[in-house]
Amino acid sequence: MEFTRRETMATGGAAVLTAMMPVPSFAMVDDLVDEFTGGADMAEGGVNLVAPEIAENGNTVPIEVSADGAVAIMVLATGNPLPPVATFNFGPLAGESRAKTRIRLAGTQDIVAVAKMADGSFARTQKTVKVTIGGCGG
């Protein structure tokens, strides 16, 4: 079987593009959570994560996170090329441990919220958001 120059260039170009595509790194998300928690055990629940079930545009997806008694809440988007979205720190003068923001999502994926409580314990929750138009170059 012989390839023409055009077929060789097309095959090589497709291989390069495939190799350069970002792949969701769930191991990276687990490493970030372990770094935030110091490897401590986490309770499921205890963190409220409000996000739309379906987002028509991944460029601006509104979310709200809260946890009673939290001193910090980390938010991760598991399918983004760079999963860390934000870490909110709450001081002793904070009225509530609550934050609202808009985030960018590359496509349908899970949003993970991990809260560090004042007593040193950790809680985690996650929610899947279906995105019809990607926001990170998609």
C-alpha positions as CSV (number, residue, x, y, z in Angstrom):
1,M,0.0,0.0,0.0
2,E,1.4,3.4,-1.0
3,F,0.5,6.7,0.4
4,T,0.5,9.9,-1.6
5,R,2.2,12.9,-0.2
6,R,-1.2,14.5,0.6
7,E,-2.4,11.4,2.5
8,T,0.8,11.3,4.5
9,M,0.5,15.0,5.5
10,A,-3.2,14.5,6.4
11,T,-2.4,11.5,8.6
12,G,0.5,13.2,10.3
13,G,-1.5,16.3,10.9
14,A,-4.4,14.3,12.4
15,A,-1.9,12.5,14.7
16,V,-0.4,15.7,15.9
17,L,-3.8,17.3,16.6
18,T,-4.9,14.2,18.5
19,A,-1.8,14.2,20.7
20,M,-2.3,17.9,21.5
21,M,-6.0,17.6,22.6
22,P,-6.5,18.1,26.3
23,V,-7.7,15.0,28.1
24,P,-9.6,15.3,31.4
25,S,-7.2,14.2,34.1
26,F,-9.2,12.7,37.0
27,A,-6.0,11.8,38.6
28,M,-5.1,15.5,38.7
29,V,-8.4,16.2,40.4
30,D,-7.8,13.6,43.0
31,D,-4.3,15.0,43.6
32,L,-5.7,18.5,44.0
33,V,-8.3,17.3,46.5
34,D,-5.6,15.4,48.4
35,E,-3.4,18.5,48.5
36,F,-6.3,20.6,49.8
37,T,-7.3,18.0,52.5
38,G,-3.9,16.7,53.3
39,G,-5.2,13.2,52.6
40,A,-7.8,13.4,55.4
41,D,-11.1,11.5,55.1
42,M,-14.1,13.4,53.8
43,A,-17.7,13.2,54.6
44,E,-20.1,13.1,51.6
45,G,-22.6,15.9,51.8
46,G,-22.4,18.9,54.2
47,V,-21.6,21.2,51.3
48,N,-24.4,22.8,49.2
49,L,-23.6,23.2,45.5
50,V,-26.1,24.9,43.4
51,A,-25.5,24.7,39.6
52,P,-27.9,24.4,36.6
53,E,-28.6,20.9,35.4
54,I,-28.2,22.1,31.8
55,A,-26.1,25.1,30.7
56,E,-26.8,26.3,27.2
57,N,-23.4,28.1,27.1
58,G,-20.3,26.9,28.9
59,N,-18.8,30.4,28.9
60,T,-20.8,31.6,31.9
61,V,-22.3,28.9,34.2
62,P,-23.6,30.3,37.5
63,I,-22.8,28.3,40.6
64,E,-23.2,28.9,44.4
65,V,-21.4,27.0,47.1
66,S,-22.0,27.0,50.8
67,A,-21.2,25.0,53.9
68,D,-22.2,25.9,57.5
69,G,-19.0,26.4,59.6
70,A,-16.6,26.2,56.6
71,V,-13.3,28.2,56.6
72,A,-12.5,27.4,53.0
73,I,-14.3,25.9,50.0
74,M,-12.4,24.6,46.9
75,V,-14.3,24.2,43.6
76,L,-13.0,22.0,40.7
77,A,-14.3,21.3,37.2
78,T,-13.2,17.8,36.4
79,G,-13.4,18.1,32.6
80,N,-11.6,21.4,32.1
81,P,-8.0,21.5,30.9
82,L,-7.2,23.1,34.2
83,P,-9.6,21.7,36.8
84,P,-9.1,24.3,39.7
85,V,-11.8,26.9,39.4
86,A,-11.7,28.8,42.7
87,T,-10.9,28.5,46.4
88,F,-13.0,30.7,48.7
89,N,-11.5,31.5,52.2
90,F,-13.8,32.7,55.0
91,G,-12.5,34.6,57.9
92,P,-13.9,34.9,61.4
93,L,-15.9,38.1,60.4
94,A,-17.6,36.4,57.5
95,G,-21.4,36.4,58.0
96,E,-21.9,33.2,56.0
97,S,-19.7,30.6,54.4
98,R,-21.3,31.2,51.0
99,A,-20.0,32.3,47.6
100,K,-21.6,32.9,44.2
101,T,-19.7,33.1,40.9
102,R,-19.8,32.3,37.2
103,I,-17.4,29.7,35.8
104,R,-16.4,28.5,32.4
105,L,-16.9,24.8,31.5
106,A,-15.3,23.1,28.5
107,G,-18.2,20.6,28.2
108,T,-20.5,18.3,30.1
109,Q,-18.7,17.4,33.4
110,D,-18.8,17.2,37.1
111,I,-18.2,20.1,39.4
112,V,-16.7,19.1,42.7
113,A,-16.8,21.2,45.9
114,V,-14.7,20.4,48.9
115,A,-15.1,22.3,52.2
116,K,-12.7,22.6,55.1
117,M,-14.6,23.0,58.3
118,A,-13.6,25.0,61.3
119,D,-13.0,21.8,63.3
120,G,-10.5,20.5,60.7
121,S,-12.8,18.0,59.1
122,F,-13.7,18.0,55.3
123,A,-16.9,17.5,53.4
124,R,-17.3,16.9,49.6
125,T,-20.1,17.0,47.1
126,Q,-20.4,17.0,43.3
127,K,-22.9,17.8,40.6
128,T,-23.0,17.0,36.9
129,V,-23.7,20.0,34.5
130,K,-24.6,19.2,30.9
131,V,-23.2,21.9,28.6
132,T,-24.6,22.2,25.1
133,I,-21.9,24.7,23.9
134,G,-18.4,24.4,25.4
135,G,-16.7,27.4,26.9
136,C,-13.0,26.6,26.9
137,G,-12.3,26.8,23.2
138,G,-15.0,24.3,22.3
